[in-house]
């Protein structure tokens, strides 16, 4: 890689001083990698739990005699100047500390994330946005504000959408035609032929009615073998039926794909995505054009895949993938005969990255911002699509909408529309707010179905984003539904 050349020749400073807001699993991994990462210094950590903030340094093996609590901006400045690392439960002070170059926003709370990002930009600090719930709702306007302020707003390596954006940008830069791309879900379906079972391998809790293992009926076993040429749609549909009892991709998966679509211009073939269970060898077979036996009518399609594999086979590791071709016949011959996995007629090949390391590898995005003043996203970040929610059960008036793990709602990806009655509501503008009306199961939730909170920075930013990027004459939810029914 060229990182060391870039840093040594073009860096504007010798070290990047970082503040991490949100000491969960992701944010803590940024801290614990600090001692092993040249040019990176996490000088401040904040969390609503002061114990969690302090524990991030403990997990990193820091000398805790040089780690201390700070309650005010002045206190933090003085202690950092004296060589200490600080932790706090006053997250807002981190955006005002002079000795911070990059703020890593990792709270997972879209309203607070928007507030901290806005404050960091106003104080001349770069923002590494880890809270995808905020990024998917108002990321484009935050990036625009950062550019106007002369700082960087960036997605991060380690998050799957950030890695997919970079893989896509690389593919386009070397002249590949991208047919599709996406991420692998964290859970993988392990098919034991001898036992006739499929078991999900995941670190997430399994909630009823989903189960960990299903038994495959003998007549269905053929659908779990390699997809035959010309039978993709049939096999994908049958697998969806057979494996329906296992945990399926969640709203958080679609959230990341929405951000990637907004950065790259890739588009979903349908609003709920296919998220097919596929072997690595089947990705170029299924996720290519219909003319070549795949599912898609167009190129540049974004989707999910759940890795289906035997216990002794390699998996996708929650990584990312592209299905590509070369438009020159000779180049395409090289592409499909030099080790890449191709489809049946060699019209497409899969390129994949079988891992994402979360906060362990986020330092590349942080250092790019802090040392070079560049982001690791794509150039034209626009609100092309919104993640929206559909009631999975009856939701009563006054109920509080939950996050992307709330089973009372499912997610869809649709063209972005402004905040207005009748328009489908951006999913994360719902979070923590109350239903204004009774919402029957199966109903797509619109803005007039939610009580708008007073004084919300997130909602204000979203309206500003609408004014900057979206037409006031955009179609309503009814128009969208009629368009989808015709297609």
Phi, psi and omega in degrees: 000165185257008186304314185294327176294315180298314184292319184286330186263330191237001182296141179269354177206168183270339185212146176254121180263126193240142169244132179250121175254112183108100185259047172281198182300317184289307182300321180296326180293330174297318180293315184291339177275348181309308185299336182263358188249111178301143174074002182248133176221112175276104186266348182207140177227134178231148175201155177298336173261113181297329178294320179295320179298315179293322183297332178300319177290321178299317179297331180279357179074024179289152172290106188288352174288345178251015177242128187215158180279144174225139183251336183234164178299314181299317179298315180296316180301314183296317184289321178294320178299330180275001175102006181271158165261144182240151172231156186198161169254012177254077187302327186296337183286339185293333181282352183247003182279125183301324186278021177244126178263321184230131173258121175266112184266110188225032182285331186077005182247109189300321180295311180291324178301315178298318180297313183292320179296317180297318179294320179298315179299316180298332181264015173075029181248145174289153180236122170261108188269111179259333180284095184295335179298327176279315184302318183291335183270317187221017181304315182300321180287326176294319178296319179297317179296321178297316180298319179294331180271356179080024177236177186254138168240122189222145163288177187232143167299142184109317170283142187296321180294324177297319179291322179295319179302315181294320179297320178296314180298320177297314182300317179293326183290336178258010172085018176280144170271122182270118177274320178199167177197163179175197180234157172272137175294154183297322178283143177237146181265114183262114184262115177260100183299317183297319181275343182070037182230157169234128182237137176277133174257110186206156174261003181268153177292141181261121183258136174302149008275003178294152180233165182280325185224138172238152175263132184270125177297141183307322182288345181264348187301328182298333182283352177260002173274175182306135180296122178290158179301132176082006183235027184300306185302318179298312184293320179296318179295317181292322177296321178301320178291311185296322188260011185298335182285345178278158177302137182254166178305148184255178179300328180296328177293315179293330178299313180296323179291330176294316178298315180298321178296321180290330177282318191261336187088359172299155187226145177285141177289331175208160193293332180264001185063166176275324187032061184283145170284117186221143165291160175304319182291344181265348182300314178288342177284316185272321189260046173235191184287153180299327179296337180252019175094004182266189185269341196257143179272345184224175175263179179057041180267141177249140182200180176246158170221139169257125184291125174254123184204163172282161182302330184259012179259155177289150179247187180267348173059028182067024182274201184231161184212157169229144168253123190225167170214164169256136182281342173275131186299318180294314179300320181292326175299316178297314181304317189265000181238005182248038172105346177284150181275119184251169174276189190294325183256015179059027178270354181202149177223153179260136171241126186220156178241105191274045177190153162218131193256013178051222186296344180297328182248010182289344183301331180298317179293320180297315182289324175301317179292309187286324182270324189245347180071030178231158179257169179251027176260211176245164190289320191252072181278114183225156178279072180286322185228155172241144163276125180234169185238149175238135180296122178273347175211173175297130177247123184276151175305135180092347177293148180267128178288138180265194183267198183288356175259005181284115183287354180282353180222146170248169188244156174219158174246120183226162175304138184293142179225153181293162173294113181192149177305136179091341178275143178299135187277133171305128191307319188271001166276348174280324194306127177081358180254167188261149173291130181277342182216169170290134183239109181293152175305140180090359182271130172286130190275125181253169185297329180285358178263002183234142175278117181288131180285150177282141173069024182281123174292322181299312180294321179295317177297321180296318178296322177295318177300318178301316182295323184283320191249332190248145178285141177288349181261019182297151181297156179273177177300322179297318178299318181297314182296321178294321178296317180295322180293325178290328182278000000 
